[in-house]
Amino acid sequence: MTPCREWLFAPGQQAGWTLDNALALSSPQPAAGLGLTATGGDPFMSTTTTANLASCKVVELDVALSPGSAVTTGQVFFSRSGDGGFAEARSQRFPITGDGARRTLRVDFTNHALWNASLAALRVDPFDASGSLTLFAVRLWPGNGGSTGSSSASSSSAAVSSSSSSSSAGGPGSSSSSSGAPGDWATLSDAQACTRFAAGRVVNDNNAFTAGAMMCDPGTVSRGGLDDTVRRINLYRAMCGQGPVTDDAGLNTTNQACSVLTAWNPAGPSAHFPQPSATCYTPEGASGAGMSNLAWGSGSPANAIDQFMEDFGNFDTFGHRRWILNPSLQPVGIGYYEGGNQYGSAMCLAVFGMGNPGPNPRWYAFPPPGPVPSTIAGWVWTFHSGQLPFSNLTAAVVRVRDGMSMPVEFRNLQGNYGQAAGSVTRMGWDPVAGETYRVTITLADQTTITYDHRIITCN
């Protein structure tokens, strides 16, 4: 696939881009790529260009952020013909990790409401703090850029909406079986699984939110409410063999501002891009909305995690579930507000953290292989991987008791939400407690991955 536009950088060569606001060339320059250093302010680089935004939708950065840089987030702005410059509403954020590794980050504008007409200029804010990096290339790709990657787009049902960002792809497949599934959940007895499931869903603070004095005061969430929410996230991640996450105080503050903004404005994908005219708007709240899963009407911050995991209505993406199960997720930010629109509450969960050192399974499924509590067995089943090719996959399900073939449809899920995934949708039947269902995923090269769902009832 040929990029719509491509800028290749060499030592000291800016390829037509202008550096502004405390962004300067590093000294000395690296052996390859363009070395850049930010010393403060709002550093950015920009260029004028033209492209048809109806077909060119992904901005790709080939970049290495130096170790020790106090940077976690970058941002891409765009200006169209007639816009007269850049604006927050015409931008999207992306996560960036300062470990010196060269990465390809893709910012997908496919679902951005203002990504239309003719492009006039691009701006990249590679830093949200001081630091240095090496930039090798910037590319503008058609479609989804030929693979999954970093972005910040949106998908939503009436009561949940998710931002889209990083994932990875590739790697040949090989056969596997239920005994080789990631994590240890498949080895649990029914009683052990029920005990772990109940422990992960404990709610210690049923009144986690304390309102502020004014309508647009974001209020606060108790430490107990934050812990209940993190516990729920880590239950689902542990079921799929992922490392645990923790919450971050700074992200919590940002997402508390996000929650009051989200609560007082209409639900849906546009909530990720609130305009300055929105009720209770703040720049901090808008920043949180652009990097978060959003939920309305959960009644508590912990219960919003179940909304995200069920992801009802988001059948084309399951973006919320994919973010929560993304192996690299760490840390998260939690904001929750009671009041606002017809749903009565809103929750913002920041999901762009990419610092988890835990396992990155070759594949994982939700529900997981092994015992599946009936509470979640009826949710749509999904299969995930950041290492397997997702072209031409198929799925088959057999009821183990009698070998009956159970009709299902496998669908590759859209968008860059965590890692690549596909849904295994049951066609006209529901899983029954006491039965075991064997799922076989067949890759394009005809190798297979097989695992069992044993449906159990927990008191």
C-alpha positions in Angstrom: 0.0 0.0 0.0 1.3 3.5 -0.9 1.0 6.3 1.6 -1.0 9.4 0.6 2.0 11.5 1.9 5.4 10.6 3.3 8.1 12.7 5.1 11.4 10.9 5.7 13.8 12.5 8.2 17.6 12.5 8.3 20.0 13.9 10.8 19.5 17.7 10.9 17.0 17.5 7.9 13.4 18.6 8.8 11.8 17.5 5.5 9.8 20.7 5.2 8.5 20.7 8.8 8.8 23.8 11.1 9.8 23.5 14.7 8.0 25.8 17.3 7.6 26.5 21.0 10.8 25.2 22.6 11.1 22.2 20.2 14.6 22.2 18.7 17.2 20.0 17.0 19.1 17.8 19.4 22.9 18.2 19.6 24.6 16.0 18.5 22.2 14.5 16.0 21.7 10.7 15.9 23.2 8.6 13.2 19.8 8.1 11.6 16.5 10.0 11.8 16.0 13.6 13.1 16.9 14.2 16.8 14.5 16.6 18.6 14.5 18.0 22.1 11.8 19.8 24.0 12.7 22.1 27.0 9.2 23.2 28.0 6.1 25.1 26.8 3.9 23.5 24.2 6.5 22.1 21.7 5.2 21.2 18.3 6.2 20.8 14.6 4.0 21.5 11.6 3.9 21.4 7.8 1.5 22.5 5.1 0.3 19.8 2.7 -2.7 18.6 0.8 -4.7 15.4 0.8 -8.2 14.1 0.4 -9.4 13.3 3.9 -12.2 11.1 2.6 -9.6 8.4 1.7 -6.5 9.3 3.8 -7.3 8.6 7.4 -4.3 7.5 9.4 -1.3 9.5 10.5 1.7 7.3 11.2 4.8 8.3 13.3 8.0 6.2 13.1 9.7 7.4 16.3 11.9 6.4 19.3 11.4 8.3 22.6 14.6 8.6 24.6 14.7 6.8 28.0 14.1 9.0 30.9 11.8 11.4 29.0 8.9 12.5 31.2 6.5 12.1 28.3 3.4 9.8 28.2 1.2 11.4 25.5 1.6 13.1 22.2 -1.0 14.7 20.0 -1.7 15.2 16.2 -3.6 18.2 15.0 -5.0 18.8 11.5 -6.3 21.9 9.6 -8.5 21.8 6.6 -8.9 24.3 3.8 -10.7 27.3 5.3 -10.1 26.4 8.9 -7.5 29.1 9.4 -5.2 27.1 11.8 -5.2 24.4 14.3 -7.7 23.7 17.1 -8.1 21.2 20.0 -11.4 19.9 18.4 -9.4 18.9 15.3 -6.9 16.7 17.1 -6.3 13.3 18.7 -3.9 12.1 21.4 -1.7 9.0 21.4 0.3 7.3 24.1 4.1 7.2 23.8 6.6 5.2 25.8 10.1 6.6 26.8 12.3 3.5 26.6 14.4 4.2 23.6 12.6 1.6 21.4 11.7 2.5 17.9 8.0 2.2 17.4 5.4 2.8 14.7 2.5 4.8 16.2 -0.7 5.2 14.1 -3.3 7.8 14.9 -6.6 6.7 13.2 -9.0 9.6 12.4 -11.5 7.3 10.7 -14.3 8.1 13.2 -13.3 11.7 13.9 -16.4 13.9 13.1 -14.3 16.7 11.6 -11.9 14.6 9.5 -13.4 15.5 6.1 -12.9 17.7 3.0 -9.3 18.7 2.1 -6.3 18.7 4.4 -4.3 21.9 4.5 -1.7 21.3 7.3 -0.6 18.8 9.9 0.8 19.5 13.3 2.5 16.9 15.6 3.0 17.6 19.4 5.4 14.8 20.2 5.7 15.8 23.9 3.5 16.6 26.8 6.6 17.3 28.9 10.3 17.8 28.5 12.2 15.1 26.7 14.0 14.0 23.5 13.2 11.7 20.7 14.3 10.6 17.2 11.8 10.9 14.4 12.4 8.8 11.4 9.2 9.3 9.3 5.7 10.7 9.3 3.2 9.1 6.9 -0.4 9.7 5.9 -2.1 6.4 5.0 -5.4 5.6 3.3 -7.9 3.4 5.1 -6.4 1.8 8.3 -2.8 2.1 7.1 -2.5 -1.6 6.3 -2.3 -2.7 9.9 -3.4 -2.0 13.5 -1.8 0.7 15.6 -2.0 3.8 17.7 -5.0 6.1 17.4 -7.7 7.8 19.3 -11.0 7.3 17.5 -14.4 6.3 18.9 -17.0 3.6 19.0 -20.2 3.6 21.0 -23.6 2.3 22.0 -26.2 4.5 23.7 -24.5 4.2 27.1 -20.8 3.4 26.4 -18.2 4.9 24.1 -14.5 4.0 23.7 -11.4 5.7 22.4 -9.1 3.8 20.0 -5.4 3.5 20.2 -2.4 1.1 20.1 -2.2 -2.5 19.0 0.2 -4.8 17.2 -0.1 -7.5 14.6 1.8 -10.2 12.7 3.4 -13.6 13.4 2.6 -17.0 11.9 0.2 -19.3 13.8 0.6 -22.8 15.1 -1.8 -25.3 16.6 -2.7 -25.1 20.3 -5.2 -26.7 22.7 -7.2 -25.9 25.7 -4.4 -27.1 28.0 -2.1 -24.5 26.4 -4.4 -21.5 26.9 -2.9 -18.4 28.5 -3.2 -17.9 32.2 -4.2 -20.4 34.9 -7.9 -19.9 34.9 -8.5 -23.1 32.8 -6.9 -25.2 35.6 -9.4 -24.0 38.3 -12.1 -26.2 39.7 -15.6 -24.9 39.5 -15.5 -23.9 43.2 -12.2 -22.2 42.8 -13.4 -20.2 39.8 -16.5 -19.1 41.7 -14.5 -18.0 44.7 -12.1 -15.9 42.5 -15.0 -14.5 40.5 -16.8 -13.4 43.7 -13.6 -11.9 45.2 -13.0 -9.8 42.1 -16.5 -8.3 42.2 -16.5 -7.3 45.8 -17.8 -3.7 46.4 -16.6 -2.2 49.6 -17.9 1.3 49.1 -21.5 1.6 47.8 -21.4 5.4 48.0 -18.1 6.1 46.4 -19.0 9.5 45.0 -19.0 12.8 47.0 -20.5 15.8 45.1 -18.9 19.2 45.1 -20.6 22.5 46.0 -21.5 23.6 42.4 -23.0 21.7 39.4 -19.7 21.7 37.5 -17.6 20.8 40.5 -16.3 17.3 39.6 -16.6 16.0 43.1 -14.5 13.1 44.4 -14.4 9.3 44.3 -13.3 7.6 47.5 -10.2 5.4 47.7 -12.6 2.5 48.4 -14.5 3.2 45.1 -11.2 3.4 43.2 -10.0 0.1 44.7 -13.4 -1.6 43.9 -12.9 -0.5 40.2 -9.3 -1.6 39.9 -10.3 -4.9 41.5 -13.0 -5.5 38.9 -10.6 -4.6 36.0 -8.0 -7.0 37.4 -10.5 -9.8 37.7 -11.2 -9.8 34.0 -7.5 -9.4 33.1 -6.5 -12.3 35.4 -9.1 -14.5 33.8 -7.4 -13.9 30.4 -3.8 -14.2 31.6 -3.0 -10.4 31.8 -1.0 -8.6 34.4 -2.8 -6.4 36.9 -3.1 -2.6 36.6 -3.1 0.2 39.1 -4.7 3.6 39.0 -2.7 6.9 38.7 -3.5 9.9 40.8 -2.9 12.4 37.9 -5.0 10.4 35.5 -7.7 10.1 38.2 -7.8 13.9 38.5 -8.1 14.4 34.7 -10.8 11.8 34.4 -12.8 13.2 37.3 -13.0 16.4 35.2 -13.9 14.1 32.2 -16.7 12.5 34.2 -18.6 15.7 35.0 -18.2 16.9 31.5 -19.4 13.6 30.1 -22.3 13.4 32.6 -23.8 16.8 31.6 -23.6 16.3 27.8 -25.1 13.9 25.3 -24.0 10.3 25.3 -22.3 8.7 22.2 -19.1 9.0 20.1 -19.2 12.8 20.0 -18.5 12.7 23.8 -14.9 12.0 23.0 -14.6 15.3 21.3 -16.4 17.8 23.5 -16.5 21.4 22.2 -15.7 24.4 24.4 -19.4 25.3 24.3 -20.3 22.0 26.1 -21.8 22.2 29.6 -19.1 22.0 32.3 -16.3 22.1 29.7 -12.7 22.3 30.8 -9.6 21.5 28.7 -8.6 18.9 31.3 -12.0 17.1 31.0 -11.8 17.2 27.2 -8.3 15.7 27.4 -9.6 12.8 29.5 -12.6 12.2 27.2 -10.2 11.7 24.3 -8.2 8.9 26.0 -10.9 7.0 27.8 -13.7 4.5 27.7 -16.9 6.3 28.6 -20.0 4.9 30.3 -23.3 6.3 31.4 -25.8 5.0 34.0 -23.6 2.4 35.7 -24.6 3.5 39.2 -21.0 3.0 40.5 -17.5 3.2 39.0 -16.9 -0.6 39.5 -20.2 -1.5 37.7 -19.1 0.5 34.7 -16.3 -2.1 34.1 -19.0 -4.7 33.5 -20.6 -2.4 31.0 -17.3 -2.1 29.2 -16.7 -5.8 29.2 -20.2 -6.8 28.0 -19.9 -4.0 25.5 -23.5 -4.5 24.4 -24.3 -2.8 21.1 -20.6 -2.4 20.1 -20.7 -5.5 18.0 -18.4 -4.2 15.3 -15.6 -3.3 17.6 -15.9 -4.5 21.2 -13.5 -1.6 21.8 -14.1 -1.2 25.5 -13.5 -4.9 26.2 -10.4 -4.9 24.0 -8.9 -1.9 25.9 -9.4 -3.4 29.3 -7.8 -6.7 28.2 -4.9 -5.0 26.3 -1.8 -6.7 27.8 0.2 -3.5 27.9 -2.5 -1.5 29.8 -1.0 0.3 32.8 -1.8 2.6 34.5 -5.5 3.5 34.3 -7.3 6.7 35.3 -10.7 6.6 37.0 -13.3 9.3 37.1 -17.0 9.0 38.2 -19.8 11.6 38.6 -23.4 11.3 39.7 -25.9 13.6 38.1 -26.1 15.1 34.7 -28.1 13.8 31.7 -30.9 11.2 31.7 -28.5 8.3 32.6 -27.8 9.8 36.1 -24.1 9.1 36.1 -21.0 9.0 34.0 -17.7 7.1 34.2 -14.4 7.8 32.4 -11.7 5.1 32.3 -8.3 6.2 30.9 -7.0 3.3 28.8 -4.0 4.7 26.9 -1.3 3.7 29.5 1.1 1.2 27.9 3.5 0.4 30.7 2.4 -3.0 31.9 5.4 -5.5 32.2 3.1 -8.5 32.6 2.5 -11.4 30.1 1.6 -10.8 26.5 -0.1 -14.1 25.6 0.1 -15.3 22.1 -3.7 -15.4 22.2 -6.5 -15.1 24.7 -10.2 -15.4 24.7 -13.1 -13.9 26.6 -14.8 -15.6 28.3 -11.6 -17.5 29.1 -11.0 -21.2 28.6 -12.1 -23.3 31.5 -14.9 -22.6 34.0 -17.1 -19.7 32.9 -19.6 -18.3 35.4 -23.1 -18.1 33.9 -23.2 -14.3 34.7 -20.8 -13.6 31.8 -21.3 -16.7 29.7 -24.2 -15.1 27.8 -22.0 -12.1 26.7 -20.7 -12.3 23.1 -17.5 -14.4 23.0 -14.3 -12.9 21.6 -10.9 -14.1 20.5 -7.8 -11.8 20.8 -4.2 -11.7 19.7 -1.5 -9.2 19.0 0.7 -11.9 17.4 -1.5 -13.9 15.0 -2.7 -12.9 11.6 -6.4 -12.2 11.5 -7.2 -12.7 7.8 -9.6 -15.5 6.9 -10.1 -16.8 10.4 -13.0 -19.0 11.1 -14.7 -20.4 14.2 -16.6 -23.5 15.1 -18.3 -24.5 18.3 -19.3 -28.0 19.4 -21.3 -29.1 22.4 -19.0 -31.6 24.0 -21.7 -33.8 25.6 -23.1 -35.0 22.3 -20.8 -33.6 19.7 -23.6 -31.3 18.3 -22.3 -28.5 16.1 -23.6 -25.1 17.4 -24.0 -22.4 14.8 -21.7 -19.4 15.2 -20.5 -16.5 13.1 -16.9 -15.3 13.4 -16.4 -11.6 12.6 -13.1 -9.6 12.5 -13.6 -6.6 14.8 -12.9 -3.1 13.5 -10.8 -0.3 14.8 -7.5 0.0 16.7 -8.7 -0.8 20.2 -5.9 -2.6 22.1 -5.0 -5.8 20.2 -6.7 -7.3 17.2 -9.8 -9.4 17.9 -12.7 -11.3 16.5 -16.2 -12.1 17.8 -17.7 -15.6 18.0 -21.4 -14.8 17.8 -23.9 -17.5 18.7 -26.6 -17.9 16.1 -29.9 -18.6 17.8 -28.7 -20.4 21.0 -27.5 -19.6 24.5 -25.0 -21.4 26.6 -26.5 -23.6 29.3 -25.0 -24.1 32.8 -23.6 -27.7 33.1 -22.6 -27.9 29.4 -19.1 -27.6 27.9 -18.7 -25.9 24.6 -15.5 -26.5 22.5 -14.3 -23.6 20.4 -12.0 -24.1 17.5 -10.4 -21.2 15.8 -8.9 -22.0 12.4 -6.2 -19.7 11.0 -5.6 -18.9 7.4 -2.9 -21.6 7.2 -5.4 -24.1 8.6 -3.7 -24.5 11.9 -6.1 -24.5 14.8 -6.5 -23.2 18.3 -9.0 -25.2 20.5 -10.3 -24.4 23.9 -13.3 -25.2 26.1 -15.9 -23.1 27.9 -17.4 -25.0 30.8 -20.5 -23.1 31.9 -20.9 -23.0 35.7 -23.3 -21.5 38.2 -21.9 -19.5 41.1 -24.0 -18.6 44.1 
